[in-house]
Amino acid sequence: MDSLAQTIKQHKNATVPASRPIPVLEIFGPTVQGEGMVVGRKTMFVRTAGCDYRCAWCDSAFTWDGSAKDDIRLLSAEHIMAELDQLGQDSYDHVTISGGNPALLPQLAELIDQLHAAGKKVALETQGSKWQDWFLAIDDLTISPKPPSSQMETAWDRLDDIVAKLEAKRSRFCMKVVVFDEADLAYAKQVHRRYPHAPFYVQAGNDQLAEQDAERLLPHLLSRYQWLIDQTMDDAELKSVYVLPQLHTWVWGNKKGV
Amino acid sequence: MDSLAQTIKQHKNATVPASRPIPVLEIFGPTVQGEGMVVGRKTMFVRTAGCDYRCAWCDSAFTWDGSAKDDIRLLSAEHIMAELDQLGQDSYDHVTISGGNPALLPQLAELIDQLHAAGKKVALETQGSKWQDWFLAIDDLTISPKPPSSQMETAWDRLDDIVAKLEAKRSRFCMKVVVFDEADLAYAKQVHRRYPHAPFYVQAGNDQLAEQDAERLLPHLLSRYQWLIDQTMDDAELKSVYVLPQLHTWVWGNKKGV
């Protein structure tokens, strides 16, 4: 690097702390994406720590409830890249960043840049409570506001602002709502009415997070998916809709890191 | 319609037999698309009769083996539209045309036009043995060449020509290969190498078409899907790949019309 570039980089680092380390709880893969807009896609996962929400049914509560605080590693983008390459070798070209809420981390910009420079596509899911400029660089962005069963409140103004920015830039994104009950479904329809142009996904929620036996879990998840199909098929408000399960829970149950 | 338009329409019908009836075996829905590039999408299905292939494991052999020949109805596009509306009322905006091989039917152009005029999106799956100009009008087109286990021969020149035409027009399409065994997987990789820019799907095949008990079928299909995941995850030739089951067989088994 020549000295001018070095000076620019140092200056940039001084004003925008792009090299701040990233709090990471899990790096795993390659595996299949089990849900949403790229369901089935071969991908690697990076799970960041920390969340501004406390969803009642969160399937990754260890990212925010303190139970895994000793497992959080503060990693540079370079370190994450190296670990992904070690795990995925030459057999992946897609990385999914999940949380927690990765939108709390401005420093993800550097990781996203490095992934793109290495020819990888990047997917990311967030609840839509906070904007980051790097949203516009994500290849498969999922905004997943949380329904009443989560016991969280949606900040509609902030969500409106995020969707407006993404639509103005014609970013590839979708809206996804996890549905456990009728009230959640009403909320999902509210989201779809509010953002009618965004591809729209509803996903059957997993309400048996403590079940350790995948074979016992499967019939229950199947019946929850069937319920959601029944609820949505005759609904004229949900025409342009994708109804999906979490495939990974059907295959691996509640096991982590797959 | 004024007389000039009528004259033009009559003339058009005389040279291009767009009003030839369509041989139809099933019209059903709304339901979820269980496989491929729009898995989960709420859709209606129109299944046409007749196929140029005789795949050993065809899950819709009644479309070509004569067993349902008395159920074939020769329907106009208008009639199909009316039947879709009767079934789906105001709650659908997506129609999937399947077969058999719908690419045998030039007269589908009129149905596709009428669906688009009514604001519906159109998906269609075909094996890629025959071109139709209306391929370019399909919103979600799946080209699914058949692997060795089907006992069919792929006409690569014809497939090359189809993919080249679709890519030249930047049509939205994907390649999908159903995989039952190692030889099929080798074939799938050949397809992906040959058309590296097309979104690529592999799908676990269902080799228990006679099983009537959905609960007995499910663990078997699950293990076939897991096998396919295991085969593909560490494969550097299959980076940009979607690995999916047939969701509808997990939910409804081998039941028809869902």
Chai-1 contact restraints between the chains, C-beta under 6 A:
chainA,res_idxA,chainB,res_idxB,connection_type,confidence,min_distance_angstrom,max_distance_angstrom,comment,restraint_id
A,P30,B,M233,contact,1.0,0.0,6.0,A-B,restraint_1
A,V32,B,I229,contact,1.0,0.0,6.0,A-B,restraint_2
A,V32,B,V243,contact,1.0,0.0,6.0,A-B,restraint_3
A,G40,B,Y242,contact,1.0,0.0,6.0,A-B,restraint_4
A,G40,B,V243,contact,1.0,0.0,6.0,A-B,restraint_5
A,G40,B,L244,contact,1.0,0.0,6.0,A-B,restraint_6
A,R41,B,Y242,contact,1.0,0.0,6.0,A-B,restraint_7
A,K42,B,V241,contact,1.0,0.0,6.0,A-B,restraint_8
A,D90,B,A236,contact,1.0,0.0,6.0,A-B,restraint_9
A,S91,B,D234,contact,1.0,0.0,6.0,A-B,restraint_10
A,S91,B,D235,contact,1.0,0.0,6.0,A-B,restraint_11
A,S91,B,A236,contact,1.0,0.0,6.0,A-B,restraint_12
A,Y92,B,K239,contact,1.0,0.0,6.0,A-B,restraint_13
A,D93,B,K239,contact,1.0,0.0,6.0,A-B,restraint_14
A,D93,B,S240,contact,1.0,0.0,6.0,A-B,restraint_15
A,I229,B,V32,contact,1.0,0.0,6.0,A-B,restraint_16
A,M233,B,P30,contact,1.0,0.0,6.0,A-B,restraint_17
A,D234,B,S91,contact,1.0,0.0,6.0,A-B,restraint_18
A,D235,B,S91,contact,1.0,0.0,6.0,A-B,restraint_19
A,A236,B,D90,contact,1.0,0.0,6.0,A-B,restraint_20
A,A236,B,S91,contact,1.0,0.0,6.0,A-B,restraint_21
A,K239,B,Y92,contact,1.0,0.0,6.0,A-B,restraint_22
A,K239,B,D93,contact,1.0,0.0,6.0,A-B,restraint_23
A,S240,B,D93,contact,1.0,0.0,6.0,A-B,restraint_24
A,V241,B,K42,contact,1.0,0.0,6.0,A-B,restraint_25
A,Y242,B,G40,contact,1.0,0.0,6.0,A-B,restraint_26
A,Y242,B,R41,contact,1.0,0.0,6.0,A-B,restraint_27
A,V243,B,V32,contact,1.0,0.0,6.0,A-B,restraint_28
A,V243,B,G40,contact,1.0,0.0,6.0,A-B,restraint_29
A,L244,B,G40,contact,1.0,0.0,6.0,A-B,restraint_30
